[in-house]
């Protein structure tokens, strides 16, 4: 355990150490079954308890009631780019997409393959340095749904308000900030997330869907791509990714034990603050990509004065066990992904390294 590094990768990302330790303890013999969670039947009472507990915790932490269901679907968030229009974009209707980054754009392009899709707002001309203002969003009258991506992993921006869509169902990709802060989740008809950033290991898509939208699934959608298939069968129509769901359950328990979403928000604001302070006080040595009003608490993007310094920064950071900091090619520079499980000591270590690196090379 002493050989672990501070993992700033954008996903798969760091997991709570206590969760990994519990999974390690239970790996060979889960609750006296004599089997690993990876070996027990998904039809067993032990696994049914795991998946039911995970659904209960997501609803509890999100603050929603029994008019919502939680579904666990393979394929991560990317499959949802297709499933959403397949299920909820009928002929003669238009879906509105607000484009704030690469994944929002991918979702929009998939919807266009299946029906009428409209760009209700975009900040692409500014290389996605911010999210749109409310007055910039132009929704289609009687749209089938409106879609946003609440946190933009590549560009380091995050929605700090929920757009008002009136009676239009609001759908959100929350892959990189789900359960990281309190939000009024009742404003959303459907929320989805790939688990590998804030909830657990890769391979599981987590969906929170309101019953009124669930009842609108198109009749001609294939069985395994229908949301109501998963709802009617408690995500057990076929063999689900059992170990991934088990790990999600452990992470959810960890979030609850830490104090739930208010505690997560305080934790995330404080630790991200260390890094943003290092950027802001650097007199331009570090340049943040996101506008301050749109800064993400999950993905912090910044550049150095040259590519040569970028390489030095990455090499020297790795020597200090600070890894996964290389930025996406769309932005360049650095990206520190500081999801729920990233510790304050990890963020403080990065901020201190940034200060010393600046003093050495500015």
C-alpha positions as CSV (number, residue, x, y, z in Angstrom):
1,X,0.0,0.0,0.0
2,X,2.9,2.3,0.6
3,X,3.8,2.2,-3.1
4,X,0.6,3.8,-4.3
5,X,0.8,7.0,-6.3
6,X,-1.4,10.1,-6.5
7,X,-3.5,9.1,-9.5
8,X,-4.8,12.1,-11.5
9,X,-6.0,10.1,-14.5
10,X,-9.3,11.1,-16.0
11,X,-10.7,7.6,-16.0
12,X,-10.4,4.9,-15.0
13,X,-9.5,6.9,-12.0
14,X,-8.5,6.6,-8.4
15,X,-10.8,4.8,-6.0
16,X,-11.0,5.2,-2.2
17,X,-8.3,3.2,-0.5
18,X,-10.7,1.8,2.1
19,X,-12.9,0.5,-0.7
20,X,-10.0,-1.3,-2.3
21,X,-9.0,-2.8,1.0
22,X,-12.6,-4.0,1.7
23,X,-12.7,-5.6,-1.8
24,X,-9.4,-7.2,-1.1
25,X,-10.6,-8.7,2.1
26,X,-13.8,-10.0,0.5
27,X,-12.2,-11.2,-2.7
28,X,-11.9,-14.9,-2.0
29,X,-14.9,-15.4,0.2
30,X,-17.8,-13.0,0.0
31,X,-19.9,-13.0,3.2
32,X,-19.3,-16.7,3.9
33,X,-20.3,-18.0,0.4
34,X,-16.9,-19.5,-0.2
35,X,-16.8,-17.6,-3.5
36,X,-15.7,-14.3,-4.8
37,X,-18.3,-11.8,-5.9
38,X,-17.0,-12.5,-9.4
39,X,-18.1,-16.1,-9.0
40,X,-21.5,-16.0,-7.3
41,X,-24.6,-16.2,-9.4
42,X,-26.3,-13.0,-10.3
43,X,-29.5,-14.8,-9.4
44,X,-28.3,-15.5,-5.9
45,X,-29.8,-13.8,-2.9
46,X,-26.3,-12.4,-2.1
47,X,-26.1,-10.6,-5.4
48,X,-29.7,-9.4,-5.4
49,X,-28.9,-7.8,-2.1
50,X,-25.9,-6.1,-3.6
51,X,-27.7,-4.6,-6.5
52,X,-30.8,-3.6,-4.5
53,X,-28.5,-1.8,-2.0
54,X,-26.7,0.0,-4.7
55,X,-30.0,1.3,-6.2
56,X,-31.2,2.3,-2.7
57,X,-28.0,4.3,-2.0
58,X,-28.0,6.1,-5.3
59,X,-31.6,7.3,-4.8
60,X,-30.9,8.2,-1.2
61,X,-27.8,10.2,-2.0
62,X,-29.5,11.8,-4.9
63,X,-32.5,12.8,-2.9
64,X,-35.1,11.3,-5.3
65,X,-38.1,9.2,-4.5
66,X,-39.8,6.0,-5.7
67,X,-40.8,7.7,-9.0
68,X,-37.2,7.1,-10.1
69,X,-35.4,3.8,-11.0
70,X,-31.7,3.1,-11.0
71,X,-30.5,0.8,-13.9
72,X,-27.1,-0.8,-14.4
73,X,-26.3,-1.2,-18.1
74,X,-23.1,-2.4,-19.8
75,X,-21.5,-0.1,-22.4
76,X,-20.7,2.8,-20.2
77,X,-21.9,6.3,-21.0
78,X,-21.1,6.0,-24.7
79,X,-23.9,3.4,-25.3
80,X,-26.3,5.9,-23.7
81,X,-25.5,8.3,-26.6
82,X,-27.4,5.8,-28.8
83,X,-30.0,4.4,-26.4
84,X,-31.4,7.8,-25.5
85,X,-32.5,8.8,-29.0
86,X,-33.5,5.2,-29.8
87,X,-35.9,5.2,-26.9
88,X,-37.1,8.8,-26.7
89,X,-36.7,10.5,-30.1
90,X,-39.8,9.7,-32.1
91,X,-40.3,10.6,-35.8
92,X,-41.6,14.1,-36.1
93,X,-39.9,15.3,-32.9
94,X,-36.6,17.1,-32.3
95,X,-34.0,16.6,-29.5
96,X,-32.1,19.6,-28.3
97,X,-28.4,19.3,-27.4
98,X,-26.2,21.9,-25.6
99,X,-22.7,21.4,-26.7
100,X,-20.0,22.1,-24.1
101,X,-17.3,19.7,-25.1
102,X,-16.2,16.5,-26.9
103,X,-18.6,14.1,-25.2
104,X,-21.6,16.4,-25.5
105,X,-20.7,16.6,-29.2
106,X,-20.5,12.9,-29.6
107,X,-23.9,12.5,-28.0
108,X,-25.4,15.0,-30.4
109,X,-23.8,13.3,-33.5
110,X,-25.2,9.9,-32.4
111,X,-28.7,11.4,-32.0
112,X,-28.5,12.9,-35.5
113,X,-28.1,9.4,-37.0
114,X,-31.5,8.5,-35.6
115,X,-33.6,11.6,-36.0
116,X,-33.8,15.3,-35.8
117,X,-31.3,16.9,-33.4
118,X,-30.8,20.6,-32.8
119,X,-27.8,22.5,-31.3
120,X,-29.6,24.6,-28.7
121,X,-26.3,26.3,-27.6
122,X,-22.6,25.8,-28.1
123,X,-19.3,27.3,-26.9
124,X,-17.2,25.6,-29.5
125,X,-16.1,28.9,-31.0
126,X,-14.3,29.5,-27.7
127,X,-12.8,26.0,-27.6
128,X,-15.3,25.2,-24.9
129,X,-13.8,27.5,-22.2
130,X,-17.1,28.0,-20.6
131,X,-20.7,26.7,-20.4
132,X,-23.4,28.8,-22.1
133,X,-25.3,31.5,-20.3
134,X,-29.1,31.0,-19.8
135,X,-29.9,33.6,-22.4
136,X,-27.8,31.8,-25.0
137,X,-29.9,28.6,-24.8
138,X,-32.5,28.4,-27.6
139,X,-34.7,25.3,-27.1
140,X,-37.0,23.9,-29.7
141,X,-40.7,24.2,-28.9
142,X,-42.1,20.9,-27.7
143,X,-38.7,19.2,-28.0
144,X,-38.5,15.4,-27.2
145,X,-35.9,16.2,-24.7
146,X,-32.9,18.5,-23.9
147,X,-29.5,17.1,-23.2
148,X,-26.5,18.5,-21.3
149,X,-23.1,17.2,-20.1
150,X,-22.8,18.6,-16.6
151,X,-19.0,18.3,-16.4
152,X,-16.6,18.4,-19.3
153,X,-13.7,16.2,-18.6
154,X,-11.4,17.3,-21.4
155,X,-11.9,21.0,-21.1
156,X,-12.3,21.4,-17.4
157,X,-15.7,23.1,-17.3
158,X,-18.8,22.4,-15.2
159,X,-22.3,23.6,-15.1
160,X,-23.0,25.5,-11.9
161,X,-26.6,26.0,-12.6
162,X,-29.3,23.7,-14.1
163,X,-30.9,25.1,-17.2
164,X,-34.7,25.7,-17.1
165,X,-36.3,23.5,-19.8
166,X,-39.9,24.0,-18.6
167,X,-41.9,21.0,-19.6
168,X,-39.1,19.5,-21.9
169,X,-37.5,16.4,-20.2
170,X,-34.0,17.2,-19.2
171,X,-31.4,14.5,-19.7
172,X,-27.8,14.8,-18.4
173,X,-24.5,13.0,-18.9
174,X,-23.0,13.2,-15.4
175,X,-20.2,10.8,-15.9
176,X,-17.5,12.9,-14.4
177,X,-19.3,14.7,-11.6
178,X,-22.2,12.4,-10.5
179,X,-22.7,12.5,-6.7
180,X,-19.9,15.0,-6.2
181,X,-22.2,17.8,-4.9
182,X,-25.8,18.4,-4.0
183,X,-28.1,19.0,-7.0
184,X,-31.8,19.0,-7.4
185,X,-32.0,15.7,-9.2
186,X,-35.7,15.9,-9.5
187,X,-35.2,18.5,-12.3
188,X,-33.8,15.7,-14.5
189,X,-35.9,13.0,-16.3
190,X,-32.8,10.9,-16.9
191,X,-29.2,11.0,-15.6
192,X,-26.5,8.7,-16.8
193,X,-22.8,8.1,-16.0
194,X,-20.0,5.8,-16.8
195,X,-18.8,4.5,-13.5
196,X,-15.1,4.8,-14.0
197,X,-14.6,8.4,-12.9
198,X,-16.6,8.9,-9.7
199,X,-18.4,5.7,-8.9
200,X,-16.3,2.6,-9.5
201,X,-14.5,0.6,-12.1
202,X,-15.1,0.8,-15.9
203,X,-17.7,-1.3,-17.7
204,X,-20.9,-0.2,-16.0
205,X,-23.3,2.6,-17.1
206,X,-25.4,3.9,-14.2
207,X,-28.8,5.4,-15.1
208,X,-31.2,7.3,-12.9
209,X,-34.6,7.6,-14.8
210,X,-37.9,9.0,-13.8
211,X,-41.0,6.8,-14.2
212,X,-42.8,9.2,-16.5
213,X,-40.0,9.0,-19.1
214,X,-39.6,5.3,-18.6
215,X,-43.2,4.9,-19.8
216,X,-42.4,6.6,-23.1
217,X,-40.0,4.0,-24.5
218,X,-40.5,3.6,-28.2
219,X,-42.2,0.2,-29.1
220,X,-39.8,-0.9,-31.8
221,X,-36.5,-0.7,-29.8
222,X,-34.7,-4.1,-29.5
223,X,-35.0,-5.8,-26.2
224,X,-31.5,-5.2,-24.9
225,X,-31.5,-1.5,-25.8
226,X,-34.8,-0.7,-24.0
227,X,-34.7,1.0,-20.6
228,X,-37.9,-0.7,-19.6
229,X,-36.3,-4.1,-20.1
230,X,-33.8,-3.2,-17.3
231,X,-36.4,-1.6,-15.1
232,X,-38.8,-4.6,-15.3
233,X,-36.0,-7.0,-14.5
234,X,-34.1,-5.0,-11.9
235,X,-31.1,-4.8,-14.3
236,X,-31.0,-8.7,-14.2
237,X,-32.5,-9.5,-17.6
238,X,-29.1,-10.9,-18.5
239,X,-25.9,-11.3,-16.6
240,X,-24.8,-7.8,-15.5
241,X,-21.2,-6.7,-14.7
242,X,-21.5,-8.1,-11.2
243,X,-18.1,-7.1,-9.8
244,X,-18.4,-3.6,-11.1
245,X,-21.8,-3.2,-9.4
246,X,-20.4,-4.6,-6.2
247,X,-17.6,-2.0,-6.3
248,X,-20.1,0.8,-7.0
249,X,-22.0,-0.3,-3.9
250,X,-18.8,0.0,-1.8
251,X,-18.1,3.5,-3.2
252,X,-21.6,4.6,-2.4
253,X,-21.3,3.3,1.2
254,X,-18.0,5.3,1.4
255,X,-19.8,8.5,0.2
256,X,-22.5,8.0,2.7
257,X,-20.1,7.4,5.6
258,X,-18.2,10.6,4.7
259,X,-21.3,12.6,5.1
260,X,-23.1,12.4,1.8
261,X,-23.1,15.0,-1.0
262,X,-22.7,18.1,1.2
263,X,-19.5,16.7,2.6
264,X,-18.3,15.7,-0.8
265,X,-18.9,19.2,-2.1
266,X,-16.9,20.7,0.8
267,X,-14.1,18.2,0.2
268,X,-14.0,18.8,-3.5
269,X,-14.1,22.6,-3.2
270,X,-11.2,22.6,-0.7
271,X,-8.9,20.3,-2.6
272,X,-9.6,21.8,-6.0
273,X,-8.9,25.2,-4.4
274,X,-5.3,24.2,-3.7
275,X,-4.6,23.7,-7.4
276,X,-6.6,26.7,-8.7
277,X,-4.8,28.9,-6.2
278,X,-1.4,27.6,-7.5
279,X,-2.6,28.6,-11.0
280,X,-4.0,32.0,-10.1
281,X,-1.0,33.2,-8.1
282,X,1.5,32.1,-10.8
283,X,1.6,35.5,-12.6
284,X,0.7,33.8,-15.9
285,X,3.2,30.9,-15.7
286,X,0.2,28.6,-15.5
287,X,-2.8,29.5,-17.6
288,X,-6.1,27.9,-16.9
289,X,-8.2,26.8,-19.8
290,X,-11.6,27.3,-18.3
291,X,-13.1,30.7,-17.5
292,X,-13.3,31.1,-13.7
293,X,-17.1,31.1,-13.7
294,X,-17.2,27.7,-15.4
295,X,-14.3,26.0,-13.6
296,X,-14.8,22.3,-12.8
297,X,-14.2,20.9,-9.4
298,X,-13.4,17.5,-11.0
299,X,-11.0,18.3,-13.9
300,X,-8.5,21.1,-13.6
301,X,-6.9,22.1,-17.0
302,X,-4.0,24.4,-17.4
303,X,-1.0,25.1,-19.7
304,X,2.6,26.0,-19.1
305,X,4.6,28.5,-21.2
306,X,6.0,25.9,-23.6
307,X,5.8,22.3,-24.7
308,X,9.4,21.8,-23.4
309,X,8.2,22.9,-19.9
310,X,5.2,20.6,-20.3
311,X,7.5,17.6,-20.6
312,X,9.7,18.7,-17.7
313,X,6.6,19.2,-15.6
314,X,5.3,15.7,-16.3
315,X,8.6,14.0,-15.7
316,X,9.3,15.8,-12.5
317,X,5.7,15.2,-11.3
318,X,6.0,11.5,-12.0
319,X,9.2,11.4,-9.9
320,X,7.1,12.7,-7.0
321,X,4.4,10.1,-7.6
322,X,2.0,12.5,-9.2
323,X,0.8,10.7,-12.3
324,X,-1.9,11.0,-15.0
325,X,-1.5,14.7,-15.5
326,X,-1.0,15.0,-19.2
327,X,-3.8,17.1,-20.8
328,X,-5.9,16.0,-23.7
329,X,-4.6,17.0,-27.2
330,X,-7.7,19.3,-27.7
331,X,-6.4,21.5,-24.9
332,X,-2.8,20.6,-24.4
333,X,-0.9,21.2,-21.2
334,X,-2.0,19.5,-18.0
335,X,-5.2,18.1,-16.6
336,X,-5.6,17.1,-12.9
337,X,-8.6,15.0,-12.4
338,X,-9.7,15.2,-8.8
339,X,-12.8,13.2,-8.4
340,X,-14.4,12.4,-5.1
341,X,-11.8,9.7,-4.2
342,X,-8.8,12.0,-4.8
343,X,-7.5,13.0,-1.4
344,X,-6.7,16.5,-0.1
345,X,-3.0,15.4,0.5
346,X,-2.8,14.5,-3.1
347,X,-4.1,17.9,-4.3
348,X,-1.9,19.7,-1.8
349,X,1.1,17.7,-3.0
350,X,0.4,18.8,-6.6
351,X,-0.1,22.4,-5.6
352,X,3.2,22.5,-3.7
353,X,5.0,20.9,-6.6
354,X,3.4,23.5,-9.0
355,X,4.8,26.2,-6.8
356,X,8.3,24.8,-6.6
357,X,8.3,24.1,-10.4
358,X,7.3,27.6,-11.2
359,X,10.0,29.0,-8.9
360,X,12.6,26.9,-10.6
361,X,11.6,27.6,-14.2
362,X,9.8,30.9,-14.4
